Amino acid sequence: MKKQILIATLIAASTSSAIAATYNIDPSHTFPSFEADHMGLSVWRGKFDKTSGTVTMDRAAKTGTLDITIQAASINFGFEKMNEHAKNADMFNVEKFPTVTYKSQNFKFEGDQLVGVDGELTMLGVTKPVSLKVDRFKCIMHPRYKREVCGANAIAEFKRTDFGLNYGTPAFAPEVRLAIQIEAIKAD
């Protein structure tokens, strides 16, 4: 009897780990974007053009990890003069801090649906907790890649001044809305 319980436990454990999968961020379909109020007149928007990382997820166990790296120099406001200024020391200081990272080991599910991720954002050498709300999540067998691809849309709000990004306050509000569309391809 003890031997049967041990075998059943080992089978269950091996089945659980077989369900966990790693997905590589698709940099051609993942662009974190942000927006902030400008003097109540308009909302300035920008995005980062270069993102990489991995997602590990076990949908059966409702667990996962996220490790994202954003190249700060890929900032894009759609206005070259602003892009160049944003790379300087008084804003993103890309020479000293070339990356922005987000790491998580806490996925939130409601039923089978991923609805949130709690993690830590590191920007300008400062790390703070930031929670992402996932308002869209889906995995499919991709017709071109012939592998599973998962996609999500996530949003968060935080104060950039908490990370030392103080340039332009109060004209540019310290509150930032972050929106990330992400697609990740299942690793071989």
N, C-alpha and C positions, 0 to 999 in steps of 0.2 A: 504494500500500500504506500509506504513512504517513497519507494522507488518510483511509483506511478505519479505521485504528487510532484516529485523532483523533475521527472521528465515533462510533465504538463507545464510546470513553471518555466523550464528551459525553452520549451516550444513557444510559450506565450511571450517570453522575453525576446526570443529571436524574431518572432513575428512582429512585435512592436518596433524593434529597431529596423526591420526591413521596410516598415511603412514610412519612417523618417526619410526625407529626401532633401538634397541640397540643390538650390537653384542659383544660377549666376545672373546677376543683374544684366539686362540687355541695355547697353549704353545708348543704343539708337532709339530706344523707346522709354527712357527714364530721364526726366528733366524736372528737378525740384524748382519750383517757382515761388515767388514771394511778392507781397504787396504791403505798402505803408501809405498812410495818409500824408498829403503834402499841404499843410496850412488850411485844411478843410476845403481846398479848392479842387483837388483831384487826388486820385490814387495812383501812385507810381508802382509799376510792376517790373519785375525782372526775373531772370532764371539763370540757372547754371547749366552749361552745355556738356559738361563731362562728369559723369557719375559712374562709379563701379562698386562692386561688392557682392555679397552673397546673402541668401536667405536659406535657413535650414528650418524645415517645417515637418511636423508630424500631425497631420490633421486628425488622425484617430485619437491620439493622446491630447490633442489641443494644446500643443506646445510649439515653440519656435524660437529662433534667434535671427537677428538682423545685424549686419555689419556693412555700413554704407560709407563710402569715401567720395567726397565732392571736391573737385579741383577748383579752388577759390578763384584762380585766374581765368576760369571759363565763364565768369559772370557776364551777363548780357542783358542790358536794359533796352537794347534796340537803338542805342544812342552812343556812338563810339566815344565821344568826349566823356560821357558819364562812366562808361565801362573803364576807361583808362584811369579816371579819378578814383573809382571804387577800389582799384587794385593798390592804391597808395597807402602809406602808413596810417593816415588818419581815418581810413575805413577798414578794408579787409586785410591790409598789410600782407599781401600775398608772398612777398619775399621772405618774411619771417614765419608766416603761418600759411603754407601752401595748400593745406587741406582743411575741410570742415568734415567732421565725422558724426555719424549717428550709430549707436550700438544699443541693442536690446536683447534681453533674454526673457522677455515677458510679453507673450501674445495673449490677447483676450478674445474669447469666442463666445457667441450666443448660439447655442446649438452647433451646427456645422459651419456657421458663418464667422469669419474673422472680422471683428468690429473695432479692434484697437491694439495699439502697441505702446507699451511704456518703455522708455529708454533714456539715453543720455546723449545730448547734443554737445559737441565740443567745437567751439569757434573762438578764434583769437586766443587760444590757450586756456580758455575757461570752459569747464564742463558743468552743465546743469541738466536736471531732469526735464524732459519734454515728452508729453503724451501725444500720440497720433490717433486721431479718430479715423477709422477706415469706413468710408461710406459706399465703397464698391470693391468686391473681391470675387474673382472667378479664375478657375483653372480649366484649360482645354488641351486636347491633343492638337497641337499646331499643325495645320495642313502642309506648311512648307518645311518646318524643322523636323517633323515626324517625331517630336518629343513633346512632353507636357510643358506648357507655358502657363504661368500664373500672373495675373495682373491685379492691380489694386489702385485705388485712388485714396489718398490719405491727406488729412488736413490737421493743422496745429496752429496755436497762437502762442507767442512768447514776446518778451520785451528784449529787444536787441541790446539795450543799455545794460541788461544783466550780464551780457557777455563782453562789455566794454566797447561796443560799437555805438559811440555817442555822437558821431558826426551829424550835424544838421538839426539836432534837437534844439528847440521844440518845433521848428518849421516842419521837419519830417518827424512824425510821431514815433515814439519808441516802440509802440505795439506793431508787431509784424504778423501777418497771416501767411503761413507756409502751406503750399499745396504741392503734393508730389503725386505724379502719375508714374507708376512703376510697372515694368514687365520683367519677368525673370524666367530663364530657360532652365529646365531640369538638367543637371549635370549628368554626364555619362556614368 
